[in-house]
Amino acid sequence: MGARNSSTHCPLNWTATTATGYTLDASGSGTVQFLATGNMRSGSGGATGLILQCSNTGANTLAQVINDQGGVASLTKNDAGTWVLTGVPGFSYTIQYSTNADGPRTTLTNLTAGTSGHFDFEDPTKPAPPTRFYRSTYP
């Protein structure tokens, strides 16, 4: 975003479909934190996506729930930087991966979100595969 760390509690929403998705870019030297809670609403009714990209390794944070109201909502992470996603405190999440966006998916691990809703995940596969698609699910 810029040379300094920044944060906002304003919720993010989108209302149209786009083949390429909407991008949150945190490629400045400072981190960015989107700290609003609740659902990130997609009123589009069709397939759309959210792209997270960044080059800095600070705790760039997206706290809202990414949902698919009426269409498929995808999440893509680009670049080598770090994004922190939050979950519901105490919920158990299954982390799955695939070598392509359409699956099939394999379970990699199960994690429980702490009291803040955060949990850390790093793929333990060494050497790191050139491309992997991840998703988290909960019951």
Residue, then its C-alpha position, 0 to 999 in steps of 0.5 A: m500500500g505504501a511506506r507506512n503500516s495502515s489499517t481500516h475497519c471499513p467493510l469490503n463489498w463487491t457487487a459485480t462479476t469479473a472474470t479476473g477478480y478484484t485485487l487487494d495489493a499490499s506491495g508497499s513496504g508497509t503492511v495493510q490490515f482490513l480489520a472489519t468483521g462479518n461477511m465480505r458480501s458479494g451481491s453479484g450472483g455470479a462467479t467472481g474472485l478476490i486476488l490477494q497480492c503483496s511483496n512484503t512479508g509483514a502481517n497483511t490481514l483480511a479479517q472478513v469472511i469471504n463468501d459466495q452469495g449466489g455464485v462461486a467466490s474464489l481466492t487467489k494469492n499472488d507473489a511471495g508476500t504474506w497475507v493473514l486470513t482469520g476464521v471463527p474463534g474455536f472452529s476447526y478448519t480443514i486445509q486442502y490442496s490441489t495442483n489445479a483449481d478444479g481439484p481433486r483436493t487432498t487434505l493436508t492438515n486440520l487447524t483450530a482457530g484461536t481466540s482471535g480467529h487466527f491460525d497459522f498455516e505453512d505448507p510443509t512440502k519441501p521442495a515447494p511445488p511450483t503451483r498449489f491451490y488451497r482451500s479451508t473448509y469447516p463443517 
